[in-house]
């Protein structure tokens, strides 16, 4: 999968960050000085940790 994702990279892609994030140049937004879009996702493990700390399991596994 990683190779397929990398094959879509253009010059705007500044860096990938593991399997869960990336940096993308947003220089086309000319009203800002050197803007960068940071995209991130997280895995279910972290969501389970948050649910455990909150003692709340009714929303685990739901995507909005």
N, C-alpha and C positions, 0 to 999 in steps of 0.2 A: 504494500500500500504506500509506503514512504516514497518509493521510486515513482509511482504514479502521481503522487502529490507534487514532488519536485519537478516533474515534467511540465507542470502548469506554471511554474515560476516565471515571472517576467522581471525586468530590471527594477521594478518597484519593490520587490521582495528584498528586505534588508537582511533578515535572518529568520531561520526557523528556531524554535525553542523546544526541543524534545518532541514528544508526540502531542503536546497539549497547548501549543501557542506559537505565535509568530509575530514578526514586525514587518510592517508594510509602509513604505513611504507615501505620505499623503501630500507631497509637495505641490500637487495640483490645486490644493486649497491655498491660493495665493494671499489670502487675507491673514495668514498665520506665518510665523517664521519657523521653518524646518519642522512641520508637523509630522508625527509618526502615529499610525494606527497600531495599537497593540491588541491582538486578538488572543483570547485564552478560553479554554474549556477545562473542565475538571472531571475526574472520574467518579464513579459511584462510591469508592472508598471514602473520600472526603465527605460526601453527602451522608454516609452512614455515621461517620464520626460526629458530625454536627447534630444529626438526629439523636444520637446517644447522649450527647451533652445536654440537649434540650429536653430529653425524655419524651420526645414526640415522634411517633412513627407513622402518623396518618398521611403524611405527604411524601414519604420516601418512594422513589420510583416514578414520580409524576414529572412530566416535562410540561411547562406552560408555554 
